[in-house]
Amino acid sequence: MVIKLKKKYYIFSFDEKFIMLWPNILFVICAIVMYFPFFEFNSYDFGLMLILWLPYMISHELIHGLTYLLMGGSSKKICFGAFIEKGIFYCLHKGNIKRKNILTSLVTPLIILGIIAYIISLLINSSVLAMLSILNISGCIGDIIMYYHLIKLKN
């Protein structure tokens, strides 16, 4: 007798208003704590940061995709997209993948484009890189919330 166990699939959904509010709050907190004590705000750096913001966001999603690949995901099942009206870019894997793969993919952009980039900005005294890293950290709130919920699940 063979018993087939049903696999559990989890679908996460978030209240969009909740998710859109937290990055703004986190950005203000991070800017006050991480930017203003170390860097002088000027309009030239702000303009440059605005120009580089979109490529930085796209690279965030590309890092998610690259991490899926490096952790064993299929390149044919990786999907990129955007909700332009909401200002949201996304990367997802449409196949069955391990929780470890998803967790690693969620934190990699935070670590590389957020934390490491911020440390580099302090070392090279780059206010533009500091602000981009702060924007990335605050924009990772959805990734952080998803990580929090996934880490609580059983393997």
C-alpha positions in Angstrom: 0.0 0.0 0.0 1.4 3.3 -1.0 0.3 6.5 0.7 0.8 9.7 -1.2 1.2 12.7 1.0 -0.3 15.9 -0.2 2.1 18.8 -0.4 1.3 22.0 1.3 1.5 25.1 -0.7 1.4 28.5 0.9 0.1 31.6 -0.8 1.1 34.9 0.8 -0.8 38.1 0.2 -0.3 41.4 1.8 -2.5 44.5 2.3 -1.1 46.8 -0.3 -1.7 49.9 1.8 0.2 48.4 4.6 3.1 47.4 2.4 3.2 50.8 0.7 3.3 52.6 4.0 6.1 50.8 5.7 8.9 51.5 3.1 8.2 55.3 3.5 8.3 55.1 7.3 11.5 52.9 7.2 13.1 55.3 4.6 12.6 58.3 6.9 14.0 56.5 9.9 17.0 55.2 7.9 17.7 58.6 6.4 17.7 60.2 9.8 19.9 57.5 11.4 22.1 56.5 8.5 22.4 59.4 6.1 22.2 62.8 7.7 24.8 62.2 10.5 27.4 61.2 7.9 26.6 63.0 4.6 25.7 66.5 3.5 22.5 66.7 1.4 22.9 68.6 -1.9 20.7 68.9 -5.1 23.4 67.5 -7.4 23.7 64.3 -5.4 19.9 64.1 -5.2 19.6 64.4 -9.0 22.2 61.7 -9.6 20.5 59.5 -7.1 17.1 59.9 -8.9 18.8 58.9 -12.2 20.4 55.8 -10.7 17.4 54.8 -8.6 15.6 52.8 -11.4 18.7 50.8 -12.5 19.4 50.1 -8.8 15.8 48.8 -8.4 16.1 46.6 -11.5 19.5 45.2 -10.2 17.7 44.4 -6.9 15.3 42.1 -8.8 18.1 40.7 -11.0 19.9 39.7 -7.8 16.8 37.8 -6.7 16.8 36.0 -10.0 20.5 35.2 -9.9 20.1 33.9 -6.4 17.3 31.6 -7.5 19.6 30.2 -10.2 22.6 29.8 -7.9 20.5 28.0 -5.4 19.2 25.4 -8.0 16.2 27.1 -9.5 15.3 26.7 -13.2 16.1 29.6 -15.4 12.9 28.8 -17.5 10.7 29.3 -14.4 12.1 32.7 -13.3 9.7 35.5 -14.0 10.3 39.3 -13.8 7.7 41.9 -13.9 6.4 45.3 -12.7 3.3 47.0 -11.5 4.3 50.4 -12.9 1.2 52.2 -11.4 2.2 50.9 -7.9 6.0 51.4 -8.4 6.6 47.7 -7.7 9.1 45.4 -9.5 9.2 41.7 -8.8 11.0 38.5 -9.5 9.5 35.1 -8.8 10.1 31.5 -9.4 7.1 29.7 -10.9 8.3 26.2 -10.0 8.6 24.2 -6.8 11.7 25.3 -5.0 13.0 24.7 -1.5 12.3 27.1 1.3 16.1 27.7 1.7 16.2 28.9 -1.9 13.4 31.4 -1.3 14.9 32.6 2.0 18.3 33.1 0.4 16.8 34.9 -2.5 14.9 37.2 -0.3 17.8 38.5 1.8 20.6 38.6 -0.9 19.6 42.1 -2.4 19.2 43.5 1.1 22.7 42.3 2.0 24.5 43.2 -1.2 22.7 46.4 -2.3 21.7 47.5 1.2 24.1 46.7 3.9 27.4 46.1 1.9 26.7 49.1 -0.4 26.1 51.3 2.7 29.4 50.2 4.3 31.2 51.0 1.0 29.5 54.4 0.8 30.9 55.2 4.2 34.4 54.0 3.2 34.5 56.0 -0.1 32.3 58.9 1.3 29.7 58.6 -1.4 26.4 60.2 -0.4 24.7 59.0 -3.6 25.6 55.3 -2.9 24.5 55.8 0.7 21.1 57.1 -0.3 20.6 54.4 -2.9 21.5 51.8 -0.3 19.0 53.4 2.2 16.3 53.3 -0.5 17.1 49.7 -1.1 16.9 48.8 2.6 13.6 50.6 3.0 12.3 49.0 -0.2 13.1 45.5 1.1 10.3 45.7 3.6 8.2 43.3 1.6 11.1 40.9 1.3 11.7 41.2 5.1 8.0 40.5 5.9 8.0 37.5 3.6 11.2 36.2 5.1 9.7 36.6 8.6 6.6 34.5 7.6 8.6 31.8 5.7 11.1 31.3 8.5 8.3 30.3 10.8 7.1 27.5 8.5 8.3 23.9 8.9 10.7 22.6 6.2 
